[in-house]
Amino acid sequence: MKKILKSVLPQPVIKKAFRVRDSMQVLLLPRQEFDCTTLRPGTTVPLDEINSDPRILSTWAADHDAISSVFGNDDRCGGVNPGDRRAVYHLIMALKPTSVLEIGTHIGASTLHIARALDQLDAGGKLITADIVDVNDRESGPWRSAGLADSPRGLADSLHCSDHVDFHVGPCLDLMKRTDQRFDFIFLDGDHSAGAVYNEVSAALAILAKNGVILLHDYYPGAKSLYPDGSLISGPFRAMERVISENPEVDVLPLGELPWPTKLGTNFTSLALVVRRS
Ligand SMILES: C[S@@+](CC[C@H](N)C(=O)[O-])C[C@H]1O[C@@H](n2cnc3c(N)ncnc32)[C@H](O)[C@@H]1O
């Protein structure tokens, strides 16, 4: 039946139907706990200053050249786009976390930017990056089909920042529920369905260090596209709608329009910080 519907219905109709189903499914999930006591207040994250900080601009120039020399500077399949990678780099440089958790390593686009920023900060910062897929596999790792010269681990080695990164293979909720560690910065860029993000934000809050933040990718405010091609991933927004309706002290700060290009000729980013309303 699914196959027949897929062959007769136009793509936009199918995508819309999946989005509607996803937004219904999140409402049916058992209610989770959202402990916001450690979440950083949004008023302490000056996004404009972070994006124009002269110290970050100067380290960015050098790190960007180095990363581009091994990774390129294009929008590769499934990785965070070049403008969003830069925004992640600026956030790490400004917030100075010493323990970072990334969900969704894939080809390592964001991983390399986080790792180089941690190296630049020179405070012994560590990143655990997790993926359900073995992203470093020499035969089947996604870096191969993306046309990269090496795996995320190999590229981190070439960039002399692999000491800052531990790669983890497995479902992220298992890791988040088992770890004793606390993280200052958690980047959720794994499964973007509303139900998965709802559960992951709950699990992330339970392992967040004091004044920590959660960064979401593919957060489209109002479940509206940010780009001229109308592309839209609505899961993270729908998940946060439910989180906020149950926990009004939680807030989302979309990074919005950046001072540099991101995707499809725009400066818009789908990155958004989960913070505490003050
Ligand atoms: C959009 S990609 C991440 C892109 C990556 N941040 C980059 O810049 O290259 C999403 C990744 O999340 C992984 N993923 C999906 N569900 C997951 C889960 N439950 N646990 C861990 N990883 C998951 C996928 O295998 C995929 O590699």
The ligand as a Gaussian input file, in Angstrom:
#p B3LYP/6-31G(d) Opt

LIG

0 1
 C       22.333000      14.836000       9.418000
 S       23.468000      13.592000       9.776000
 C       24.620000      14.432000      10.821000
 C       25.527000      15.357000      10.056000
 C       26.817000      15.681000      10.792000
 N       26.575000      16.478000      11.974000
 C       27.802000      16.374000       9.866000
 O       27.922000      17.611000       9.934000
 O       28.437000      15.668000       9.070000
 C       22.574000      12.593000      10.916000
 C       23.353000      11.394000      11.439000
 O       22.677000      10.925000      12.606000
 C       22.804000       9.529000      12.676000
 N       21.727000       9.008000      13.535000
 C       20.410000       8.878000      13.243000
 N       19.735000       8.370000      14.287000
 C       20.647000       8.182000      15.276000
 C       20.568000       7.671000      16.607000
 N       19.413000       7.265000      17.137000
 N       21.715000       7.615000      17.331000
 C       22.887000       8.019000      16.821000
 N       23.013000       8.510000      15.554000
 C       21.919000       8.588000      14.802000
 C       22.717000       9.084000      11.216000
 O       23.330000       7.821000      11.038000
 C       23.438000      10.223000      10.479000
 O       24.790000       9.879000      10.250000

